[in-house]
Amino acid sequence: MPYAWWTGCETRQAWKGRFIVAKLIYSAIASLDGYVADQNGNFNWAAPDEEVHAFINDLSRSFGIHLYGRRMYETMAVWETDPTLAGQSPLLRDFAETWQSADKIVYSRTLEEVSTSRTRIERDFDPDAIRQIKASAGSDLLVGGPNLAAQAIRAGLVDEWHLFFAPIMVGSGKQSLPDDAHVKLELLNERHFQGGMVYLHYRTI
Ligand SMILES: NC(=O)c1ccc[n+]([C@@H]2O[C@H](COP(=O)([O-])OP(=O)(O)OC[C@H]3O[C@@H](n4cnc5c(N)ncnc54)[C@H](OP(=O)(O)O)[C@@H]3O)[C@@H](O)[C@H]2O)c1
């Protein structure tokens, strides 16, 4: 039976007798001109300051399952494999603990093994499989990595968007959003931070 791996540890949510389907949320930190990394692969300008990190920590608590492209997974895995990160501050420890407690699916045709717990590899991105997970998950899903996210966006799977924009333009690089998607959005929330970052929360309509 497919996806028993998840359903064994998650319970369906029921509200007034109706099943609630979990949401898939795309989250990214991009430059103002829409790149998650510049043409040299640098994204140090996207590092959240303490205020933004605290906000992201709170957002992250609601994601029980993370879907990652292999590149984003390799960037994020340090939150479990490098314990010195969590040792730097209570804020970073909090994020590391939240990240480690989530289940992760890494999409890759090249990765032979994972370096973190609660993690499995998928060789193909199957939209129907994601729909099944959304129907059975007990909490919302996060998708990370613009290549993988673009496939979820094109398949109409992304329900909400947590988009952060850093106060910088980098001209070119890895686009946060695909250029071949047409999606209507409703703004649910917005926030600006002292360091100049802006957060936009949308839902797909
Ligand atoms: N702005 C920020 O805060 C921030 C934070 C972290 C990282 N970054 C940047 O973001 C970049 C990630 O961008 P990205 O779009 O290249 O990466 P991504 O979406 O995270 O990963 C792409 C990889 O995912 C795998 N994949 C994608 N679709 C697949 C499918 N249908 N089936 C199986 N595997 C699939 C492939 O891995 P295989 O090649 O193994 O098959 C592919 O090379 C990082 O490299 C880094 O530069 C930015």
The ligand as a MOL file (V3000), in Angstrom:
LIG
                    3D

  0  0  0     0  0            999 V3000
M  V30 BEGIN CTAB
M  V30 COUNTS 48 52 0 0 0
M  V30 BEGIN ATOM
M  V30 1 N 17.8430 31.8810 -1.0720 0
M  V30 2 C 18.0110 30.9640 -0.1340 0
M  V30 3 O 17.6770 31.1590 1.0500 0
M  V30 4 C 18.6190 29.6420 -0.4890 0
M  V30 5 C 18.7000 28.6500 0.5060 0
M  V30 6 C 19.2290 27.4300 0.1500 0
M  V30 7 C 19.6580 27.1910 -1.1520 0
M  V30 8 N 19.5770 28.1780 -2.0780 0 CHG=1
M  V30 9 C 19.9880 27.9510 -3.4840 0
M  V30 10 O 18.9460 27.2760 -4.1190 0
M  V30 11 C 19.5340 26.2720 -4.9990 0
M  V30 12 C 18.5380 25.1520 -5.2130 0
M  V30 13 O 17.9890 25.3700 -6.4730 0
M  V30 14 P 17.5690 24.2270 -7.5230 0
M  V30 15 O 16.3000 24.6980 -8.1330 0
M  V30 16 O 18.7140 23.9020 -8.3920 0 CHG=-1
M  V30 17 O 17.4250 22.9740 -6.6440 0
M  V30 18 P 16.3520 21.9890 -6.0620 0
M  V30 19 O 14.9950 22.1210 -6.6370 0
M  V30 20 O 16.5100 22.0450 -4.5800 0
M  V30 21 O 17.0430 20.6210 -6.5410 0
M  V30 22 C 17.1280 20.2620 -7.8830 0
M  V30 23 C 17.4360 18.7790 -7.9130 0
M  V30 24 O 16.3230 18.0460 -7.3970 0
M  V30 25 C 16.2120 16.8050 -8.0680 0
M  V30 26 N 14.9430 16.7530 -8.7720 0
M  V30 27 C 14.2220 17.7810 -9.2680 0
M  V30 28 N 13.1220 17.3340 -9.8780 0
M  V30 29 C 13.1510 15.9860 -9.7780 0
M  V30 30 C 12.2710 14.9610 -10.2280 0
M  V30 31 N 11.1330 15.2190 -10.9210 0
M  V30 32 N 12.5940 13.6850 -9.9490 0
M  V30 33 C 13.7260 13.3790 -9.2580 0
M  V30 34 N 14.5960 14.3200 -8.8140 0
M  V30 35 C 14.2980 15.6130 -9.0830 0
M  V30 36 C 17.3880 16.7180 -9.0340 0
M  V30 37 O 18.4350 16.1170 -8.2830 0
M  V30 38 P 19.5160 15.1270 -8.9550 0
M  V30 39 O 20.3990 16.0280 -9.7750 0
M  V30 40 O 20.2170 14.5210 -7.7780 0
M  V30 41 O 18.7570 14.1390 -9.7890 0
M  V30 42 C 17.6910 18.1860 -9.2940 0
M  V30 43 O 19.0190 18.4150 -9.7270 0
M  V30 44 C 20.7620 25.8340 -4.2110 0
M  V30 45 O 21.7060 25.2700 -5.0430 0
M  V30 46 C 21.2380 27.1240 -3.6110 0
M  V30 47 O 22.0810 27.7940 -4.5280 0
M  V30 48 C 19.0560 29.3870 -1.7810 0
M  V30 END ATOM
M  V30 BEGIN BOND
M  V30 1 1 1 2
M  V30 2 2 2 3
M  V30 3 1 2 4
M  V30 4 1 4 5
M  V30 5 2 4 48
M  V30 6 2 5 6
M  V30 7 1 6 7
M  V30 8 2 7 8
M  V30 9 1 8 9
M  V30 10 1 8 48
M  V30 11 1 9 10
M  V30 12 1 9 46
M  V30 13 1 10 11
M  V30 14 1 11 12
M  V30 15 1 11 44
M  V30 16 1 12 13
M  V30 17 1 13 14
M  V30 18 2 14 15
M  V30 19 1 14 16
M  V30 20 1 14 17
M  V30 21 1 17 18
M  V30 22 2 18 19
M  V30 23 1 18 20
M  V30 24 1 18 21
M  V30 25 1 21 22
M  V30 26 1 22 23
M  V30 27 1 23 24
M  V30 28 1 23 42
M  V30 29 1 24 25
M  V30 30 1 25 26
M  V30 31 1 25 36
M  V30 32 1 26 27
M  V30 33 1 26 35
M  V30 34 2 27 28
M  V30 35 1 28 29
M  V30 36 1 29 30
M  V30 37 2 29 35
M  V30 38 1 30 31
M  V30 39 2 30 32
M  V30 40 1 32 33
M  V30 41 2 33 34
M  V30 42 1 34 35
M  V30 43 1 36 37
M  V30 44 1 36 42
M  V30 45 1 37 38
M  V30 46 2 38 39
M  V30 47 1 38 40
M  V30 48 1 38 41
M  V30 49 1 42 43
M  V30 50 1 44 45
M  V30 51 1 44 46
M  V30 52 1 46 47
M  V30 END BOND
M  V30 END CTAB
M  END
